[in-house]
Amino acid sequence: MTSFNKKYRIIILFTIWLGAMHAQDGSLSPYSFFKYGDEVSPQIIHNSGMGHLDFYNDSIRYNFLIPSSLANLKYVNYSLALSQHTYKLFSANAQSKGGIFLTPYISMGIPIEGIGGVGIGFRPFSSTGFLLKKDFPDKTVAKTGEGGLNQFFISAGIKVYKGLNLGFGYDYYFGHKLVRYITHHQDVYTITRQLDDAVYTGSGFHFSADYTGKAGSLYYKTAFRYQSQSHLKAHFTRTLQLSNNAYGSEIITDEQVLRNDTVSLIIPPSYSLGIGVGQMKKWFAGIEYTQTDWQLYNDDFFSTNDMAYTQSKSFKAGGYFIPDYRLHAPYWKRITYKAGFYSQSGSLSIQNQQVNEIGITFGLSFPLGGYFTKIDVGMEYINRGKTSGILVKENIFGLKIGLSLNDKWFRKRKIN
């Protein structure tokens, strides 16, 4: 690969990264009011199609959730993804729908021959986006939210001993969230607006260990991941505005700052363990368990009196099948076919009712040119919440596309 082509690829990825920094409104869920927003599904698209398995990794893709997997990487890997989700929302007496677009991640992994590898990337960590509106005879009341938390990460993995790898990563978080409470008094042309604004910064670490072994014609793979408790500084500002639109344009007549302070928050620790078995370049099946200690989280700014944070537990299962990976095989046989499902007990309880989630996933990986460059397509159907009390039921259909480009940087020149 020439120096020009390397620079060209990196410039393209950096340009997309700059655009991704503004792709914050990746949710339409009313539940994104809480915490710092809805967490964006973190898996690379290849794994997303297998029931959102976090732990699976191979030698041609940088799985940034498992930094130890960098030790398995054989080629420089550039990855980026796009996603589109369609929401259908149901409450006890209303329903609505809409769609959102997001850039889930952009990353680059670089192998270091005989030692391990290093990786770097960026992704939206959480997202807020909702609109709740109710009309009364004399006024209209609305509540809107936007923004989210971004994550910049850098990681390294090393080979330890015959299939055993260890990895470590550093995460830097930054972002912004804004919630508006708006009351429009129609007869007196008065608008009351409360603006709750939060600016976040913080950091944390993650660690992983993975092992791959052989048993006859099969191989087995297991991985453990620990995400440390990360610390966030949140600068909260609550502003009350009164405005008048009697003459066709809105004029702010009064403004008062009700709160202006900085507090310490956390991103709670999480633990995951996955195990699977397969036949190389043929098939793989795995299961995974993840636990996140959301009961440790406390935020009095974006909260209500009838809610609580609870420990979240998730179970995932999925896998893939390749009919025939060889280059001379018919193209449809070289496609990787994936499927899976997951179930998650929610981190959020409202009126003593947990907001749970269940999803089924499908995926395809299309080879481009050879073995290593892939276009991954993932589809998912998610059901979250229920129509009970003030809860909202969400039916979400997602389409994800990931591009994984591979190359070898440090090849020796051959002179004939």
C-alpha positions in Angstrom: 0.0 0.0 0.0 1.5 3.4 -1.0 1.9 6.2 1.5 -0.6 8.3 -0.5 -3.3 5.6 -0.2 -2.7 5.3 3.5 -3.1 9.0 4.0 -6.1 9.1 1.7 -7.9 6.5 3.8 -7.1 8.2 7.1 -8.3 11.6 5.8 -11.6 10.0 4.7 -12.1 8.4 8.1 -11.1 11.6 10.0 -13.6 13.6 7.9 -16.4 11.1 8.8 -15.3 11.2 12.4 -15.8 15.0 12.5 -19.3 14.5 11.1 -20.0 11.8 13.7 -19.2 14.2 16.5 -22.4 16.0 15.7 -24.6 12.9 15.2 -26.0 13.1 18.7 -29.7 12.8 18.4 -29.7 9.0 17.9 -32.8 8.2 20.0 -36.5 8.9 19.9 -37.2 7.2 23.2 -38.9 9.1 26.1 -36.6 6.9 28.4 -33.6 8.9 27.1 -34.7 11.7 29.4 -33.0 9.8 32.3 -29.3 9.6 33.0 -27.1 11.0 30.2 -29.4 9.5 27.6 -30.0 6.1 26.0 -26.8 4.1 25.7 -26.0 3.5 22.0 -25.5 -0.2 21.2 -21.7 -0.5 21.2 -21.0 -3.7 19.2 -19.3 -3.7 15.8 -21.8 -4.5 13.1 -20.4 -8.0 12.6 -21.2 -8.9 16.2 -24.4 -7.0 16.3 -26.0 -9.5 13.9 -25.1 -12.3 16.3 -27.4 -11.2 19.2 -25.2 -8.3 20.1 -22.4 -10.5 21.3 -19.6 -8.3 22.6 -16.9 -10.9 23.1 -16.5 -12.5 19.6 -13.3 -11.4 17.8 -11.3 -12.5 14.9 -8.0 -11.6 13.0 -9.5 -9.2 10.5 -11.7 -6.8 12.6 -10.8 -4.5 15.5 -13.3 -5.3 18.3 -12.8 -2.2 20.4 -15.0 -3.6 23.3 -12.4 -6.4 23.8 -8.9 -4.6 23.7 -7.1 -8.0 24.2 -8.4 -9.0 20.8 -5.9 -6.6 19.2 -3.3 -9.3 19.8 -5.2 -11.5 17.3 -5.3 -8.8 14.6 -3.2 -9.6 11.5 -4.0 -6.6 9.3 -4.5 -2.9 9.8 -8.3 -2.5 10.1 -10.3 0.6 9.4 -13.9 0.4 10.4 -16.9 2.7 10.2 -20.7 2.2 10.5 -24.0 3.8 9.8 -27.4 3.0 11.2 -31.1 3.8 10.7 -33.7 3.0 13.4 -37.5 3.3 13.1 -39.4 3.8 16.3 -43.1 3.0 17.0 -44.1 4.3 20.4 -47.2 3.2 22.3 -48.7 4.6 25.6 -52.0 3.8 27.3 -53.8 6.4 25.2 -51.6 7.5 22.2 -49.0 6.3 19.7 -46.4 7.9 17.4 -43.5 6.9 15.2 -40.4 8.3 13.7 -36.8 7.5 12.5 -33.3 8.5 13.4 -29.9 8.2 11.7 -26.6 7.6 13.5 -22.9 7.0 13.0 -22.3 4.3 15.6 -18.5 4.2 15.5 -15.3 4.8 13.6 -12.1 3.0 14.5 -8.7 1.9 13.5 -6.7 -1.1 14.8 -3.0 -1.7 14.0 -1.2 -5.0 14.7 2.3 -5.1 16.0 3.8 -8.4 14.7 4.7 -10.9 17.4 3.6 -8.6 20.3 0.0 -7.5 20.0 -1.7 -4.4 18.6 -3.0 -0.9 19.3 -6.3 0.7 18.4 -8.1 4.1 18.5 -11.6 5.2 17.8 -14.7 7.3 18.5 -18.3 6.6 19.0 -21.5 8.2 20.4 -21.8 6.6 23.9 -25.4 7.8 24.6 -28.1 9.8 22.9 -31.1 11.9 23.9 -33.9 12.7 21.6 -37.6 12.9 22.4 -40.7 15.2 22.1 -43.7 14.8 24.4 -46.6 17.1 23.9 -50.1 17.6 25.4 -52.8 20.1 24.5 -55.2 21.6 27.0 -58.1 24.1 26.3 -56.0 27.1 27.3 -52.4 26.0 26.9 -50.0 23.5 25.2 -47.4 21.7 27.3 -44.3 20.1 25.7 -41.1 18.5 26.8 -38.2 18.0 24.5 -34.6 16.6 24.8 -31.5 16.5 22.7 -27.8 15.8 22.9 -25.7 12.9 24.3 -22.4 11.6 25.5 -19.4 10.9 23.2 -16.6 8.4 23.8 -13.1 8.6 22.5 -11.1 5.4 23.2 -7.6 4.1 22.8 -6.5 0.6 23.6 -3.8 -2.0 23.4 -3.6 -5.8 23.5 -0.7 -8.1 24.0 0.0 -11.8 23.5 0.7 -13.6 26.8 0.8 -17.3 26.2 -0.4 -19.6 23.4 -3.9 -18.2 22.7 -4.1 -16.1 25.9 -4.3 -12.3 25.4 -4.7 -9.4 27.7 -5.8 -5.9 26.9 -6.3 -2.5 28.4 -8.1 0.7 27.2 -8.6 4.3 28.2 -11.9 6.1 27.6 -12.5 9.8 27.5 -16.1 11.1 27.6 -17.5 14.4 26.7 -21.0 15.7 25.7 -24.0 17.9 26.2 -27.6 17.3 27.1 -30.5 19.8 26.9 -34.1 19.3 28.1 -36.8 21.9 27.6 -40.1 22.2 29.4 -42.4 24.5 27.5 -45.8 25.9 28.4 -47.6 28.0 25.8 -50.5 30.0 27.2 -52.6 30.7 24.1 -54.9 33.5 25.4 -52.3 35.7 26.9 -49.6 34.9 24.3 -47.1 34.0 27.0 -44.5 31.2 26.8 -42.9 29.7 29.9 -39.7 27.8 29.2 -37.5 25.9 31.6 -34.1 24.9 30.2 -32.2 22.1 31.9 -28.7 22.0 30.4 -25.8 19.6 31.3 -22.2 19.6 30.0 -20.3 16.4 30.7 -16.6 15.5 30.8 -14.9 12.4 32.3 -12.8 9.3 31.8 -12.5 5.7 32.7 -10.7 2.4 31.9 -11.6 -1.0 30.5 -9.8 -4.3 30.7 -10.2 -7.7 28.9 -8.7 -11.1 28.7 -9.5 -13.6 25.9 -8.4 -17.1 25.2 -8.7 -19.3 22.1 -8.0 -23.0 22.1 -8.5 -26.1 19.9 -10.3 -29.4 20.5 -9.9 -31.6 17.4 -11.4 -29.9 14.4 -13.2 -27.3 16.6 -12.0 -24.2 18.4 -13.4 -22.6 21.4 -13.2 -19.0 22.5 -13.9 -17.2 25.8 -13.4 -13.6 26.9 -13.9 -11.6 30.0 -14.4 -7.8 30.0 -14.4 -5.3 32.9 -15.5 -1.7 32.5 -14.3 0.3 35.4 -16.5 2.8 37.2 -15.9 6.0 35.2 -16.1 9.4 36.8 -18.0 12.3 35.1 -18.1 16.0 35.9 -21.5 17.4 35.1 -22.1 21.2 35.0 -25.8 21.7 35.5 -27.7 24.9 34.6 -31.4 25.4 35.0 -32.8 28.6 33.5 -36.4 29.8 33.6 -37.5 32.1 30.7 -40.7 34.1 30.2 -41.4 35.3 26.7 -44.2 36.9 24.7 -45.2 36.4 21.1 -48.2 38.8 20.9 -46.7 40.6 17.9 -45.7 37.5 15.8 -42.1 37.2 17.0 -41.0 35.8 20.4 -39.4 38.3 22.8 -37.9 37.1 26.1 -39.3 39.4 28.8 -37.7 37.7 31.9 -34.9 35.2 32.5 -33.7 33.7 35.8 -31.0 31.2 36.6 -32.4 28.7 39.2 -29.4 26.4 39.4 -25.8 26.6 38.3 -23.4 24.1 39.8 -21.0 21.2 39.0 -21.5 17.7 40.4 -19.8 14.4 40.2 -21.5 11.5 38.5 -20.4 8.0 37.4 -20.7 5.6 34.6 -21.3 2.4 36.6 -19.0 -0.6 36.4 -19.9 -3.6 34.2 -18.7 -7.1 33.8 -19.2 -9.6 30.9 -18.2 -13.1 30.2 -18.7 -14.9 26.9 -17.9 -18.4 25.6 -18.4 -20.0 22.3 -17.3 -22.9 20.0 -17.0 -23.2 16.3 -15.2 -24.5 13.2 -12.7 -22.2 11.6 -14.1 -20.3 8.6 -17.3 -22.4 8.8 -19.5 -21.6 11.8 -19.5 -20.2 15.4 -22.0 -20.2 18.2 -21.7 -18.4 21.5 -23.4 -17.1 24.6 -22.6 -14.1 26.9 -23.7 -12.7 30.2 -23.3 -9.0 31.2 -24.0 -7.2 34.5 -24.0 -3.4 35.0 -24.3 -1.9 38.5 -26.7 0.9 37.7 -28.0 0.9 41.3 -24.8 2.9 42.1 -25.9 5.8 39.8 -27.4 8.9 41.3 -28.6 12.0 39.4 -31.1 14.4 40.9 -31.2 16.6 37.7 -32.7 14.3 35.1 -34.9 12.2 37.4 -38.4 12.0 38.8 -39.8 11.0 42.3 -41.3 7.7 41.0 -38.2 6.2 39.4 -35.1 4.3 40.5 -32.0 2.8 39.0 -31.5 -0.9 39.3 -28.8 -3.5 38.5 -29.0 -4.4 34.8 -28.4 -8.0 33.6 -28.4 -9.2 30.0 -28.1 -12.6 28.3 -27.1 -12.9 24.6 -26.8 -15.8 22.2 -25.9 -15.9 18.6 -23.6 -17.1 15.9 -22.7 -17.3 12.2 -22.5 -19.8 9.3 -20.4 -19.6 6.1 -21.4 -22.2 3.4 -18.0 -22.1 1.6 -15.4 -19.4 2.3 -13.1 -20.3 -0.7 -12.5 -17.7 -3.4 -13.6 -19.9 -6.2 -17.0 -20.8 -4.5 -20.2 -19.2 -5.7 -20.5 -15.7 -4.2 -23.7 -16.4 -2.2 -21.8 -19.3 -0.5 -19.0 -16.9 0.6 -21.5 -14.7 2.4 -21.6 -15.0 6.2 -25.1 -15.5 7.6 -25.7 -14.5 11.2 -28.5 -14.6 13.7 -29.1 -14.2 17.5 -31.2 -12.8 20.3 -30.7 -11.0 23.6 -32.7 -10.2 26.7 -31.9 -7.4 29.1 -33.5 -6.5 32.5 -33.6 -2.7 32.5 -31.5 -0.4 34.4 -34.5 1.8 35.0 -37.6 1.2 37.2 -40.6 3.6 37.0 -43.5 3.2 39.5 -41.9 -0.1 40.6 -42.0 -1.5 37.0 -38.7 -2.4 35.3 -38.2 -1.2 31.7 -37.0 -4.4 30.1 -35.7 -5.1 26.6 -35.6 -8.0 24.2 -34.3 -8.2 20.7 -33.8 -10.5 17.8 -31.0 -9.9 15.2 -29.9 -11.0 11.8 -26.9 -10.2 9.7 -24.9 -10.7 6.5 -21.2 -10.1 5.8 -20.4 -9.6 2.1 -16.8 -10.2 1.0 -15.3 -7.6 -1.3 -12.3 -8.5 -3.5 -10.9 -11.2 -1.3 -11.1 -12.7 2.2 -10.5 -9.6 4.3 -12.5 -6.5 3.3 -16.2 -6.8 4.3 -19.5 -5.0 4.2 -21.5 -6.0 7.2 -25.2 -5.6 7.3 -27.2 -6.0 10.5 -30.9 -6.0 11.1 -32.7 -6.0 14.5 -36.1 -5.9 16.0 -36.3 -4.6 19.6 -39.2 -4.5 22.0 -38.7 -2.3 25.1 -41.1 -1.3 27.9 -44.8 -1.8 28.1 -48.1 0.1 28.1 -48.7 0.0 31.8 -49.3 3.1 33.9 -47.2 5.9 32.5 -44.8 3.5 30.8 -44.2 3.6 27.1 -43.8 0.5 24.8 -41.2 0.8 22.0 -41.0 -1.3 18.9 -37.7 -0.5 17.1 -36.5 -1.8 13.8 -32.8 -1.1 13.1 -30.7 -1.4 9.9 -27.0 -1.1 10.3 -24.2 -1.1 7.7 -20.5 -1.5 8.6 -17.5 -1.2 6.4 -14.3 -3.1 7.4 -11.2 -2.3 5.3 -8.0 -4.2 5.8 -4.4 -3.7 4.7 -0.8 -4.5 5.6 1.4 -1.5 6.3 4.8 -2.8 7.0 5.5 -5.2 4.1 9.1 -5.5 2.9 9.7 -4.5 -0.6 10.7 -7.3 -3.0 13.4 -6.5 -5.6 13.6 -8.8 -8.6 
